[in-house]
Amino acid sequence: MLKTESTLATVWLMVLRLVELHGIDPQQLLQEIGVRPETLRDVCARLPGRLADVAFTRAAAQIPDPAFALRAGECWHPSNLGTMGYAWLSSRTLHTGMKRMERFARILGSRFSYLCVDEPAGVRFVYDHGRNEAPVGHLMTDFTLSILLDMCRTNFGSKLNAAALRLRRPEPANPQPWQDLFGCQVQFGATEDSVLFDREAVDSPLPSANIPLANTFDRILTEQLAQFFDDDLVSRTRAYVLRQLTSGPPSAQVTASALGMSQRTLQRRLGELGLSYQSLFDETRHELARRYLDDPSKSVTEITFLLGFSEQSAFTRAFRRWSGMSPTHYRYTPSV
């Protein structure tokens, strides 16, 4: 169990490329903060979250440009984000990709969080750096949102712009770099850090989509979340349910035993999170059903048994209860 805040080590390769763009020796920076270069080549390694604060603070002291972190979009590679990077590239839509980022954010870093908010105009991606009002948080926001923008442009096309940008940082003397990069008006001094993408862009099918691969990556990410954060009961429960579904729906008692606790303890701990075993089980099954239905190579009959249903009619009834439509209707009018 990870008891301290941490960041996936390979994420740091983006930080090093960024500071190198601005004339800072990346190896010198690593030495100053006590990180060995070989650690960054270990795809499973994690570094203490506090080191990111130190690195960004040191970089800001040496780089005169307050907008320097906006160039982070030039520095990312899918491998820097681990399995998440490749899951992103295979996402069906930008909306699907951003929801994936939201769900598995802790794998990249356990101190910050992502939230996707559906609005009439589109989807707002909200980033919380977890630093309250510390100035270093503004740099991390620039770093994160500029990478997200470039990730979206990689999948959708280079001409994609944001519809709106909100930043908690005070308005800088020159706001032009933010306006130029995101291609929209920027609200500084906002109550949140977020970027809005319009509905047509986020829900358009992507030419880079590969749904079977995306489903495989999601299973890997679910296992990683449960492995890295064994204090995360929701992730551990989801991971066990996903492993067992094809053999039939695991009961709360069986799942609790597999997780090393009594059924009463499992229900109590989930209840403290505002959940029940049945609600979490249904949510997990529904999410998996939608992923399978997005894959045209799988028939509804096959999906029925992959989800642990004994009859297609039972699957249809359950899916209609979850989503208000039949599996066939969903498949031909897909939503995220």
Residue pairs with C-beta under 8 A, 6 or more apart in sequence:
1 229
1 230
1 231
2 46
2 110
2 228
2 229
2 231
4 48
4 49
5 48
5 49
5 50
5 109
5 110
5 111
5 130
6 46
6 47
6 48
6 49
6 109
6 110
7 46
7 47
7 48
7 49
7 51
7 52
7 108
7 109
7 110
7 111
8 45
8 46
8 81
8 82
8 107
8 108
8 109
9 39
9 40
9 42
9 45
9 46
9 47
10 40
10 41
10 43
10 45
10 79
10 80
10 81
10 82
11 80
11 81
11 108
11 109
12 35
12 40
12 47
12 55
13 40
13 77
13 80
14 72
14 75
14 76
14 77
14 80
14 143
14 147
15 52
15 55
15 56
15 75
15 143
16 26
16 29
16 30
16 40
17 26
17 74
17 75
18 59
18 68
18 69
18 71
18 72
18 75
18 143
19 26
19 29
19 55
19 59
19 63
20 26
21 71
21 74
21 75
22 59
22 62
22 63
22 65
22 68
22 71
23 63
24 59
24 62
24 63
27 37
29 55
29 58
29 59
30 36
30 37
32 58
33 51
33 54
33 55
33 58
34 51
35 47
35 51
39 45
39 47
43 82
46 228
49 109
49 110
49 111
52 109
52 140
53 131
53 134
53 136
56 69
56 136
56 139
56 140
56 143
57 136
59 68
59 139
60 66
60 68
60 135
60 136
60 139
66 172
67 142
67 172
67 174
67 177
67 178
68 139
69 139
69 140
69 142
69 143
69 146
70 142
70 146
70 177
70 178
70 181
71 146
72 142
72 143
72 144
72 146
72 147
73 146
73 147
73 149
73 150
73 181
74 150
75 147
76 85
76 147
76 150
76 151
77 85
78 85
78 86
78 88
78 89
79 85
81 88
81 108
82 107
82 108
82 224
83 107
83 217
83 220
83 221
83 224
84 100
84 101
84 104
84 107
84 108
84 217
84 221
86 213
86 217
87 97
87 100
87 104
87 214
87 217
87 218
87 221
88 97
88 100
88 101
88 151
88 155
89 154
89 155
89 208
89 210
90 208
90 209
90 210
90 211
90 213
90 214
90 217
91 97
91 100
91 155
91 206
91 208
91 209
91 214
92 205
92 206
92 209
92 211
92 214
92 294
92 334
93 202
93 203
93 204
93 205
93 206
93 209
93 336
94 123
94 152
94 155
94 156
94 197
94 201
94 202
94 203
94 204
94 206
95 116
95 123
95 202
95 203
95 336
96 214
96 336
97 151
97 152
97 155
98 114
98 116
98 123
98 125
98 148
98 202
99 116
99 336
100 214
100 218
100 221
101 114
101 116
101 125
101 148
102 114
102 115
102 116
103 221
104 221
104 224
104 225
105 112
105 113
105 114
106 225
106 228
106 229
106 232
107 221
107 224
107 225
107 228
110 229
111 129
111 130
112 127
112 128
112 129
112 130
112 140
112 144
113 127
113 128
113 130
114 125
114 126
114 127
114 128
115 125
115 126
115 128
116 123
116 124
116 125
116 126
117 123
117 124
117 125
117 126
117 194
119 196
120 199
121 163
121 196
121 198
121 199
122 163
122 196
122 197
122 198
122 199
122 201
122 202
123 196
123 197
123 199
123 202
124 194
124 195
124 196
125 145
125 148
125 194
125 195
125 196
125 197
126 192
126 193
126 194
127 141
127 144
127 145
127 148
127 193
127 194
128 192
128 193
129 137
129 140
129 141
129 144
129 193
130 137
131 137
131 140
133 168
137 168
138 167
138 168
138 169
141 167
141 168
141 169
141 193
142 178
145 165
145 182
145 193
145 195
146 181
148 195
149 160
149 162
149 181
149 182
149 195
152 160
152 197
152 201
153 159
153 160
154 208
155 206
155 208
156 201
156 204
156 206
160 197
160 201
161 182
161 183
161 184
162 182
162 183
162 184
162 195
162 196
162 197
163 184
163 196
163 197
163 198
164 184
164 185
164 187
164 195
164 196
165 178
165 182
165 184
165 185
165 186
165 187
165 194
165 195
165 196
166 186
166 187
166 190
166 191
166 192
166 193
166 194
166 195
167 178
167 186
167 187
167 188
167 189
167 190
167 193
168 189
168 190
168 191
168 192
168 193
169 188
169 189
170 188
170 189
171 188
171 189
172 178
172 188
175 186
175 188
178 186
179 185
179 186
182 195
203 335
203 336
211 291
211 294
211 295
212 295
212 297
214 291
215 291
215 292
215 295
218 291
219 242
222 235
222 238
222 239
222 242
223 239
225 232
225 235
225 239
226 232
226 235
226 236
226 238
226 239
226 240
229 235
230 236
233 259
233 266
233 269
233 270
233 273
234 270
234 273
234 275
234 280
236 259
237 255
237 259
237 266
237 270
237 277
237 280
237 284
238 280
238 284
240 250
240 255
240 258
240 259
241 250
241 255
241 280
241 281
241 284
241 285
242 284
242 288
244 250
244 254
244 255
244 308
245 285
245 288
245 306
245 307
245 308
246 305
246 306
246 308
247 308
248 308
249 281
249 285
249 308
250 258
252 263
252 266
252 267
252 277
252 278
253 263
255 266
255 277
256 262
256 263
256 265
256 266
257 263
259 266
261 269
266 277
267 276
267 277
270 276
270 277
270 280
282 318
282 322
285 307
285 308
285 318
286 319
286 322
286 323
288 306
288 307
289 303
289 307
289 315
289 319
289 322
289 327
290 323
290 330
292 298
292 303
292 306
292 307
293 300
293 303
293 327
293 330
293 331
293 334
294 331
294 334
296 331
298 306
300 312
300 315
300 327
300 328
300 331
301 312
303 315
303 327
304 311
304 312
304 314
304 315
307 315
309 315
309 318
315 327
316 326
316 327
319 325
319 326
319 327
319 330
320 326
323 330
325 333
